[in-house]
Amino acid sequence: MNDQYAPTQSSDDGEPPFVYLNQQMLSRLAEASLAVPNCIPVMLMLVSEARADGSIELSSLEFARQCELTLKRLTAAIFGLAGAGLIENFNVRASLEGRILCQVSSTLVSREVPVHK
C-alpha cells in the first residue's frame, strides 16, 4: 500500500494543505485500534491539527466535541496512541488541566510530498 494523505486546516505556503501518512504509521494505527476504540479518528484529527513541526496543543473539551467523543473516551484514545508510540512527548499534567500537548513523529507523518524510489 502507498503512503496516504489527509487534508488539514492550514497551509503555510499556499499549496493545498495535506499531511502525508506513511505505511508504518497506518500499520501501527491499525494495530492500536484493536486494543483502543476510537484511536483511528482521534489520530487522524490530531494529525490534521498538527503544526508544521508536528506539535499539537488543543483544548481537550473542544477537541472531544470535534471528535464527537466524551472526554473519558478521548482521554483513553490519546493514552492508547501514546502507548502505541504514535504520539510523542505527551504531557500528562496538561491533560489533567484540560489541554492536549503532544508531538506527532516526523518519521510517521510529514507535510512534504513523499519521494518514492
Order of alpha helices (4+ residues) and beta strands (2+ residues): beta-beta-alpha-alpha-beta-alpha-alpha-beta-alpha-beta-beta
